[in-house]
Amino acid sequence: MKKAEIIVDRHFLIGDVDKRIFGSFIEHLGRAVYEGIYQPGSPFADTDGMRTDVLELVRELQVPVVRYPGGNFVSGYHWEDGVGPKDLRPARPDPAWQVIETNAFGLNEFVTWAQKADTEVMMAVNLGTRGPEDAKNLLEYCNFESGTYYSDLRKKHGYEKPHHIKLWCLGNEMDGPWQIGHKTAVEYGRTAEETGRMMKMLDPSIETVACGSSNLEMPTFGSWEETVLDLCYDQVDYLSLHQYYGNANGDTADFLASSVGMDQFISSVISICDCVKAKKRTNKQINLSFDEWNVWYHSNDADAKLPKWSKAPHQLEDIYNFEDALLVGSMLITLLRHADRVKIACLAQLVNVIAPIMTSDTGAWRQTIFYPFFYTSRYGRGTVMNTIVNAPVYESRTYGDASYLDSVLIWNQENDELTLFAVNKSLEEDLEISCDLRQFTEYRIVDHKILTHENLKAVNTEDHPLEVTPVSGQNAALDSGKLTALFPKHSWQMIRMCKK
């Protein structure tokens, strides 16, 4: 049996968790909106057409912010098409996903949905086919009280009070050649600078997110970030990161090591941000918005066969298995371990499209990845402790040495609570762990959850929604300040400890 030690000290802390690290994403893509969060005529729909079964599951996840409306979709989107009387809204072809967008659901409906879901809106502006002027108009429509053209137009549309949207993405993946209106780093950096400046002239209270590289494999990664920030540093608050992982080759050990790559990606972008900061001799710090992350590969073959120019097709509908949930648990741990700089993160996406929640005409259910997100969102809030893991490592094909154990400890000082999250990546052996917590006197274990399954490919379906679900753990003890536990092979764990 392998052994590992987790080392923490109450005086060595990473930083406080910004709750927005548990954000998510809804794009006009596939069935995320239509048949996902919005389905008039469904037996589950409320008077606004919002699916109440989905709302209940979203509220379970306690998602504090949801990015909208894209994604690739936003780079060709005219937001005016989705506001006002529905019978006057035009249907448009969406070149990004080669579907027809009906515009039956738009900005105001999403704000209404967000209020019902107990979340805030993270709004993206079109910097592909449009630019600073349009972004300024959209901000005026959303945030001005009244007395201007666009604020009065919002009121005419039935929304008397401003939406008060405070977090804005300046475009999406503008480095990608697949992106409508994609740009060079210089072109985008100047556009982002002008857009951010104009928007903050209207509303200085907003925060803005500049586009980083679309993924770590982009040939311009690094130089893109440096050039963009060099041009728009003073007008932005965050730089975005996007990354998806998959196991198309069937190499589970390498797949589970993807959190190593995610950690290196975050560290690299932090270094670039701080390099530009040093060059500019400024005290301002740019933090990170990891506003697209997840597992994505299961649906690729099916998506290639979809007919073009249909409405809300079954697109990007990954059916997640148990090993996907393990990696999602590890990626959440990775985000928390960088809580000093990663302030926003969006699991992409929320419903039906590469999502923890799936729907049909007869119900909604939790995918396997729902569970690590659920528990980490609920109990991963507080202060991240500098968590040192001494554990055996294995050689992964893509990422080199990978620890068998991913772990982080969160200290919620307000509630006198410690929460340990961990993933045992070993496919063969249980892992015996120990952690000296004698600095935290009078604590006891109040909850221990384990997510494991003998079949790494096990999935949850509408007919069998509980195939992969957490169970209560029996093999953890906190005795005289010494925590010991036995983590089964390929398992995700949460151990919560509170003061007696």
C-alpha positions as CSV (number, residue, x, y, z in Angstrom):
1,M,0.0,0.0,0.0
2,K,1.3,3.5,-0.9
3,K,1.6,6.1,1.8
4,A,1.5,9.9,1.6
5,E,1.8,12.8,3.9
6,I,-0.1,16.1,3.8
7,I,1.7,19.0,5.5
8,V,0.1,22.3,6.5
9,D,0.8,25.1,8.9
10,R,-1.9,27.6,10.0
11,H,0.5,30.5,9.5
12,F,1.3,29.6,5.9
13,L,-1.6,30.5,3.7
14,I,-2.1,30.8,-0.1
15,G,-5.0,33.3,0.0
16,D,-8.8,33.7,0.4
17,V,-11.0,31.9,-2.1
18,D,-13.0,34.3,-4.3
19,K,-16.4,32.6,-4.6
20,R,-16.4,33.3,-8.3
21,I,-13.9,30.5,-8.7
22,F,-17.0,28.3,-8.7
23,G,-18.6,30.0,-11.7
24,S,-20.0,28.4,-14.8
25,F,-21.0,29.2,-18.4
26,I,-24.1,29.2,-20.6
27,E,-23.6,29.8,-24.4
28,H,-26.1,29.8,-27.2
29,L,-24.9,26.4,-28.3
30,G,-26.7,23.1,-28.6
31,R,-29.3,22.6,-26.0
32,A,-27.7,24.8,-23.3
33,V,-30.3,27.5,-23.6
34,Y,-33.2,25.9,-25.5
35,E,-34.3,22.6,-23.8
36,G,-31.7,23.4,-21.1
37,I,-32.4,26.4,-19.0
38,Y,-35.4,27.5,-21.1
39,Q,-38.2,25.4,-22.5
40,P,-41.6,27.0,-22.7
41,G,-44.3,24.4,-22.8
42,S,-42.4,21.9,-20.7
43,P,-44.2,20.5,-17.7
44,F,-41.1,21.7,-15.7
45,A,-41.3,25.3,-17.1
46,D,-42.4,28.2,-14.9
47,T,-44.4,31.2,-16.3
48,D,-41.2,32.6,-17.8
49,G,-40.4,29.4,-19.6
50,M,-37.5,28.6,-17.3
51,R,-37.0,24.9,-16.3
52,T,-37.5,24.7,-12.6
53,D,-35.9,21.3,-12.3
54,V,-32.7,22.8,-13.8
55,L,-32.9,25.8,-11.6
56,E,-33.1,23.6,-8.5
57,L,-29.9,21.7,-9.5
58,V,-28.1,24.9,-10.4
59,R,-29.0,26.3,-6.9
60,E,-27.6,23.1,-5.4
61,L,-24.3,23.8,-7.0
62,Q,-24.3,27.4,-5.6
63,V,-22.8,28.8,-8.8
64,P,-22.0,32.5,-8.0
65,V,-21.5,33.8,-11.6
66,V,-22.4,32.5,-15.0
67,R,-20.7,33.7,-18.2
68,Y,-23.0,34.5,-21.1
69,P,-23.7,34.4,-24.2
70,G,-20.4,32.9,-25.4
71,G,-18.0,31.5,-26.2
72,N,-17.5,31.4,-30.0
73,F,-21.2,32.5,-30.4
74,V,-20.6,36.0,-29.1
75,S,-18.1,37.0,-31.8
76,G,-20.9,37.3,-34.4
77,Y,-23.8,38.1,-32.0
78,H,-26.0,41.3,-32.2
79,W,-27.4,41.6,-28.7
80,E,-30.2,43.8,-30.0
81,D,-31.6,40.7,-31.8
82,G,-32.4,39.1,-28.5
83,V,-34.3,42.0,-26.7
84,G,-37.7,43.5,-27.2
85,P,-40.9,41.8,-28.4
86,K,-40.3,38.2,-29.3
87,D,-42.4,38.3,-32.4
88,L,-40.1,41.0,-33.8
89,R,-36.8,39.2,-33.1
90,P,-35.0,37.9,-36.2
91,A,-33.7,34.4,-36.6
92,R,-30.1,34.4,-37.7
93,P,-27.5,31.9,-38.9
94,D,-24.7,31.4,-36.4
95,P,-21.5,30.7,-38.4
96,A,-19.6,29.8,-35.2
97,W,-21.6,26.6,-34.6
98,Q,-23.4,26.5,-38.0
99,V,-26.9,26.5,-36.5
100,I,-29.9,28.8,-36.6
101,E,-30.3,31.1,-33.6
102,T,-34.0,32.0,-33.1
103,N,-33.3,34.7,-30.5
104,A,-36.4,33.7,-28.6
105,F,-34.1,33.9,-25.5
106,G,-31.7,36.8,-25.0
107,L,-30.1,39.2,-22.5
108,N,-33.1,40.1,-20.5
109,E,-34.3,36.6,-20.2
110,F,-30.9,35.5,-19.1
111,V,-30.8,38.2,-16.4
112,T,-34.3,36.9,-15.2
113,W,-32.9,33.3,-15.2
114,A,-29.8,34.4,-13.2
115,Q,-31.9,36.0,-10.5
116,K,-33.9,32.8,-10.2
117,A,-30.7,30.7,-10.1
118,D,-29.2,33.0,-7.3
119,T,-26.3,33.9,-9.5
120,E,-24.7,36.9,-11.1
121,V,-24.1,37.6,-14.8
122,M,-20.6,37.6,-16.4
123,M,-21.4,39.3,-19.8
124,A,-19.3,38.9,-22.9
125,V,-19.2,41.6,-25.6
126,N,-18.7,41.0,-29.4
127,L,-15.2,42.1,-30.4
128,G,-15.2,39.9,-33.5
129,T,-17.6,41.6,-35.9
130,R,-18.2,44.6,-33.6
131,G,-16.2,46.8,-31.3
132,P,-16.0,49.5,-28.6
133,E,-19.0,51.4,-29.6
134,D,-21.3,48.4,-29.5
135,A,-19.9,47.4,-26.1
136,K,-20.5,50.9,-24.8
137,N,-24.1,50.7,-26.0
138,L,-24.7,47.3,-24.4
139,L,-23.3,48.6,-21.1
140,E,-25.6,51.6,-21.2
141,Y,-28.6,49.3,-21.8
142,C,-27.6,47.1,-18.9
143,N,-26.4,49.5,-16.2
144,F,-27.7,53.0,-16.7
145,E,-30.7,53.9,-14.6
146,S,-32.7,56.0,-17.2
147,G,-32.6,59.1,-19.3
148,T,-30.5,57.8,-22.2
149,Y,-31.4,56.1,-25.4
150,Y,-30.4,52.6,-24.4
151,S,-31.5,52.7,-20.8
152,D,-34.9,54.0,-21.8
153,L,-35.0,51.2,-24.5
154,R,-34.5,48.6,-21.7
155,K,-37.3,50.2,-19.8
156,K,-39.5,50.1,-22.9
157,H,-38.7,46.4,-23.1
158,G,-40.2,45.9,-19.6
159,Y,-37.1,46.1,-17.4
160,E,-37.5,49.2,-15.2
161,K,-34.4,48.6,-13.1
162,P,-30.8,48.4,-14.4
163,H,-29.2,44.9,-14.5
164,H,-26.1,46.2,-12.7
165,I,-23.8,43.7,-14.5
166,K,-20.3,44.2,-13.0
167,L,-18.1,41.6,-14.8
168,W,-17.4,41.9,-18.5
169,C,-15.4,39.7,-21.0
170,L,-13.8,41.7,-23.7
171,G,-14.5,39.2,-26.5
172,N,-13.7,35.5,-26.6
173,E,-10.7,33.5,-27.9
174,M,-9.7,36.3,-30.3
175,D,-6.4,34.5,-31.1
176,G,-8.2,31.5,-32.6
177,P,-8.4,31.3,-36.4
178,W,-11.8,29.6,-35.9
179,Q,-13.1,32.7,-34.2
180,I,-15.3,35.1,-36.2
181,G,-13.3,38.3,-36.6
182,H,-10.2,36.8,-35.0
183,K,-7.3,39.2,-34.6
184,T,-3.5,39.5,-34.1
185,A,-2.3,40.2,-30.6
186,V,-1.7,43.9,-31.5
187,E,-5.1,44.3,-33.2
188,Y,-6.9,42.7,-30.2
189,G,-4.8,44.5,-27.6
190,R,-5.7,47.9,-29.0
191,T,-9.4,46.9,-29.4
192,A,-9.5,45.7,-25.8
193,E,-7.8,48.8,-24.5
194,E,-10.3,51.1,-26.3
195,T,-13.3,49.0,-25.3
196,G,-12.2,48.8,-21.7
197,R,-11.5,52.5,-21.5
198,M,-14.9,53.5,-23.0
199,M,-16.8,51.1,-20.8
200,K,-15.1,52.3,-17.7
201,M,-15.8,55.9,-18.6
202,L,-19.5,55.0,-18.5
203,D,-19.3,52.8,-15.4
204,P,-16.1,52.9,-13.4
205,S,-17.4,50.2,-11.1
206,I,-17.2,47.4,-13.6
207,E,-14.4,44.8,-14.0
208,T,-13.1,43.6,-17.3
209,V,-11.5,40.4,-18.6
210,A,-9.0,40.4,-21.5
211,C,-8.7,37.3,-23.7
212,G,-5.6,35.2,-23.1
213,S,-4.7,32.4,-25.4
214,S,-7.5,30.0,-26.4
215,N,-5.5,27.1,-25.0
216,L,-2.0,26.2,-24.0
217,E,-1.2,24.6,-27.4
218,M,-1.7,27.8,-29.4
219,P,1.5,28.6,-31.3
220,T,1.3,32.2,-30.1
221,F,0.9,31.3,-26.4
222,G,3.0,33.5,-24.2
223,S,3.7,36.1,-26.8
224,W,0.0,36.7,-27.2
225,E,-0.5,37.4,-23.5
226,E,2.6,39.6,-23.3
227,T,1.6,41.7,-26.3
228,V,-2.1,42.0,-25.3
229,L,-1.3,43.1,-21.7
230,D,1.4,45.5,-22.9
231,L,-1.3,47.3,-24.8
232,C,-4.4,47.1,-22.5
233,Y,-2.9,46.6,-19.0
234,D,-4.4,49.7,-17.5
235,Q,-7.9,49.0,-18.7
236,V,-8.4,45.4,-17.7
237,D,-8.5,43.6,-14.4
238,Y,-8.2,39.9,-15.4
239,L,-6.7,37.8,-18.1
240,S,-8.6,34.7,-19.3
241,L,-7.4,31.1,-19.6
242,H,-9.2,28.3,-21.5
243,Q,-8.3,24.6,-21.4
244,Y,-10.1,21.3,-22.0
245,Y,-8.8,17.8,-21.4
246,G,-9.8,14.5,-22.9
247,N,-8.9,10.8,-22.9
248,A,-9.4,9.9,-26.6
249,N,-6.4,7.5,-26.4
250,G,-7.7,5.5,-23.5
251,D,-4.7,6.3,-21.3
252,T,-6.3,6.9,-17.9
253,A,-3.1,7.5,-16.0
254,D,-2.1,10.2,-18.4
255,F,-5.6,11.7,-18.5
256,L,-5.6,12.0,-14.7
257,A,-2.2,13.7,-14.8
258,S,-3.8,16.5,-16.8
259,S,-4.0,18.5,-13.5
260,V,-0.2,18.8,-13.7
261,G,-0.6,20.5,-17.1
262,M,-3.3,22.8,-15.7
263,D,-1.1,23.8,-12.8
264,Q,1.8,24.6,-15.1
265,F,-0.5,26.6,-17.4
266,I,-1.7,28.8,-14.5
267,S,1.9,29.3,-13.2
268,S,3.1,30.3,-16.7
269,V,0.4,32.9,-17.2
270,I,1.0,34.3,-13.8
271,S,4.6,34.7,-14.7
272,I,3.8,36.6,-17.9
273,C,1.4,38.9,-16.1
274,D,4.0,39.7,-13.5
275,C,6.6,40.2,-16.2
276,V,4.5,42.9,-17.9
277,K,3.8,44.4,-14.5
278,A,7.5,44.7,-13.8
279,K,8.1,46.2,-17.3
280,K,5.5,48.8,-16.7
281,R,6.7,49.6,-13.2
282,T,3.2,49.6,-11.9
283,N,1.6,48.4,-8.6
284,K,-1.5,47.1,-10.4
285,Q,-1.8,43.3,-10.4
286,I,-3.6,41.4,-13.1
287,N,-5.3,38.3,-11.8
288,L,-6.7,35.4,-13.7
289,S,-10.1,34.3,-15.0
290,F,-10.0,30.6,-15.9
291,D,-13.4,31.1,-17.6
292,E,-13.5,27.9,-19.7
293,W,-12.3,24.5,-18.2
294,N,-13.6,21.0,-18.3
295,V,-13.3,17.6,-19.9
296,W,-14.4,17.6,-23.5
297,Y,-13.9,14.8,-26.1
298,H,-16.8,12.3,-25.8
299,S,-19.1,14.1,-28.3
300,N,-16.6,14.9,-31.0
301,D,-17.5,12.0,-33.4
302,A,-21.3,12.6,-33.0
303,D,-20.9,16.4,-33.5
304,A,-19.1,15.8,-36.8
305,K,-22.2,14.1,-38.2
306,L,-24.7,16.8,-37.2
307,P,-26.7,18.4,-40.0
308,K,-25.9,22.1,-40.5
309,W,-28.3,24.9,-39.9
310,S,-30.6,23.1,-37.5
311,K,-32.0,24.7,-34.3
312,A,-30.7,23.7,-30.9
313,P,-29.2,20.3,-32.0
314,H,-27.8,17.7,-29.5
315,Q,-24.3,19.3,-29.8
316,L,-21.3,18.9,-27.5
317,E,-23.3,16.5,-25.3
318,D,-20.5,14.7,-23.5
319,I,-21.8,11.8,-21.4
320,Y,-19.3,11.9,-18.5
321,N,-17.9,8.8,-16.8
322,F,-16.4,8.2,-13.4
323,E,-12.8,8.9,-14.5
324,D,-13.9,12.3,-15.8
325,A,-15.3,13.1,-12.3
326,L,-11.8,12.3,-10.8
327,L,-10.1,14.7,-13.1
328,V,-12.7,17.5,-12.5
329,G,-12.1,17.0,-8.8
330,S,-8.3,17.4,-9.4
331,M,-8.8,20.5,-11.5
332,L,-10.9,22.1,-8.8
333,I,-8.1,21.3,-6.4
334,T,-5.6,22.9,-8.8
335,L,-7.7,26.1,-9.1
336,L,-8.0,26.4,-5.3
337,R,-4.2,25.9,-4.9
338,H,-3.8,29.1,-7.0
339,A,-6.6,31.0,-5.2
340,D,-4.2,34.0,-4.7
341,R,-4.3,34.7,-8.4
342,V,-7.2,32.8,-9.9
343,K,-10.2,34.8,-8.8
344,I,-12.8,33.7,-11.4
345,A,-13.3,30.3,-13.1
346,C,-16.1,28.9,-15.2
347,L,-16.9,25.3,-15.6
348,A,-17.9,25.1,-19.2
349,Q,-20.7,24.5,-19.5
350,L,-23.7,24.2,-17.1
351,V,-26.5,22.4,-18.8
352,N,-26.5,19.7,-21.6
353,V,-23.4,21.1,-23.4
354,I,-20.3,19.5,-21.8
355,A,-22.2,20.0,-18.5
356,P,-22.8,18.5,-15.0
357,I,-26.6,18.7,-15.6
358,M,-28.5,16.9,-18.4
359,T,-32.1,17.3,-19.4
360,S,-34.8,15.5,-21.4
361,D,-38.4,16.3,-21.9
362,T,-39.1,14.1,-18.9
363,G,-36.5,15.2,-16.4
364,A,-33.1,16.4,-15.4
365,W,-30.2,14.5,-13.8
366,R,-26.7,14.9,-12.4
367,Q,-23.8,13.7,-14.4
368,T,-20.8,12.2,-12.6
369,I,-18.9,15.5,-12.6
370,F,-21.7,17.2,-10.7
371,Y,-20.5,15.8,-7.4
372,P,-17.0,17.0,-7.0
373,F,-18.1,20.4,-8.2
374,F,-21.1,20.4,-5.8
375,Y,-19.0,19.6,-2.7
376,T,-16.1,21.8,-3.6
377,S,-18.4,24.8,-4.3
378,R,-20.2,24.3,-1.0
379,Y,-17.3,23.6,1.3
380,G,-14.3,25.0,-0.6
381,R,-14.8,28.5,0.6
382,G,-12.5,30.2,3.1
383,T,-8.7,30.4,3.1
384,V,-6.5,28.1,1.1
385,M,-3.7,26.7,3.2
386,N,-0.3,26.1,1.6
387,T,-0.8,22.4,1.2
388,I,2.4,20.4,0.7
389,V,1.9,16.8,-0.5
390,N,4.6,14.2,-0.1
391,A,3.4,11.3,-2.1
392,P,4.8,8.7,-4.6
393,V,4.8,9.8,-8.3
394,Y,4.3,8.1,-11.6
395,E,5.6,8.9,-15.1
396,S,2.8,10.2,-17.3
397,R,3.2,10.2,-21.1
398,T,2.3,13.8,-21.6
399,Y,3.2,15.6,-18.3
400,G,6.1,13.7,-16.9
401,D,6.1,13.1,-13.1
402,A,2.6,13.2,-11.6
403,S,1.8,12.7,-7.9
404,Y,-0.6,9.9,-7.1
405,L,-2.3,12.4,-4.7
406,D,-3.8,15.8,-5.4
407,S,-4.9,17.6,-2.3
408,V,-5.7,20.9,-0.8
409,L,-6.9,22.0,2.7
410,I,-9.4,24.9,3.1
411,W,-9.7,26.8,6.4
412,N,-13.0,28.5,7.0
413,Q,-12.0,30.6,10.0
414,E,-15.5,32.1,10.4
415,N,-17.1,28.7,10.8
416,D,-14.1,27.0,12.6
417,E,-14.0,24.4,9.8
418,L,-11.3,22.6,7.9
419,T,-12.1,20.8,4.7
420,L,-9.7,18.5,2.9
421,F,-10.2,17.7,-0.8
422,A,-8.1,14.9,-2.3
423,V,-7.9,12.6,-5.3
424,N,-6.1,9.3,-5.3
425,K,-5.0,8.8,-8.9
426,S,-3.6,5.3,-8.4
427,L,-5.5,2.8,-10.6
428,E,-4.1,-0.2,-8.6
429,E,-3.6,0.7,-4.9
430,D,-5.2,2.3,-1.9
431,L,-3.4,5.2,-0.4
432,E,-2.7,5.7,3.3
433,I,-2.5,9.4,4.2
434,S,-1.5,11.3,7.3
435,C,-1.7,15.0,8.3
436,D,-0.5,16.7,11.4
437,L,-3.3,19.0,12.5
438,R,-2.3,19.6,16.2
439,Q,-2.4,23.3,15.6
440,F,-6.2,23.0,15.3
441,T,-7.2,21.8,18.7
442,E,-10.7,20.4,19.5
443,Y,-11.5,19.6,15.9
444,R,-13.4,16.5,14.9
445,I,-14.5,14.9,11.7
446,V,-18.1,15.8,10.9
447,D,-18.4,14.5,7.3
448,H,-16.4,12.2,5.0
449,K,-17.5,11.7,1.4
450,I,-16.0,9.3,-1.1
451,L,-16.7,9.1,-4.9
452,T,-15.4,5.9,-6.3
453,H,-16.5,3.1,-8.6
454,E,-15.0,-0.2,-9.8
455,N,-15.7,0.8,-13.4
456,L,-13.8,3.8,-14.5
457,K,-16.2,4.2,-17.5
458,A,-19.4,4.1,-15.4
459,V,-21.9,6.9,-16.2
460,N,-25.1,8.3,-14.9
461,T,-28.1,8.3,-17.2
462,E,-31.8,9.3,-16.9
463,D,-32.7,5.6,-16.4
464,H,-29.8,5.1,-13.9
465,P,-29.1,8.5,-12.4
466,L,-27.4,7.2,-9.3
467,E,-24.8,4.8,-10.8
468,V,-21.9,7.0,-9.7
469,T,-22.7,8.9,-6.5
470,P,-20.8,9.7,-3.3
471,V,-20.9,7.5,-0.3
472,S,-20.0,8.1,3.4
473,G,-16.4,7.2,4.2
474,Q,-15.5,5.0,7.2
475,N,-11.7,5.0,7.0
476,A,-10.7,8.4,8.4
477,A,-9.8,9.4,12.0
478,L,-8.7,12.5,13.8
479,D,-7.0,11.4,17.0
480,S,-5.0,13.9,19.2
481,G,-4.6,16.2,16.2
482,K,-3.4,13.5,13.8
483,L,-5.5,12.9,10.8
484,T,-5.2,9.5,9.2
485,A,-7.3,8.1,6.3
486,L,-7.3,5.3,3.8
487,F,-8.2,6.6,0.3
488,P,-9.3,3.8,-2.0
489,K,-7.7,3.4,-5.4
490,H,-9.0,5.9,-8.0
491,S,-11.2,7.9,-5.7
492,W,-12.2,11.5,-4.8
493,Q,-12.5,12.5,-1.2
494,M,-13.8,15.2,1.0
495,I,-13.1,15.3,4.8
496,R,-14.8,18.1,6.8
497,M,-13.6,18.8,10.3
498,C,-15.2,21.3,12.8
499,K,-14.5,22.5,16.3
500,K,-16.2,20.4,19.0
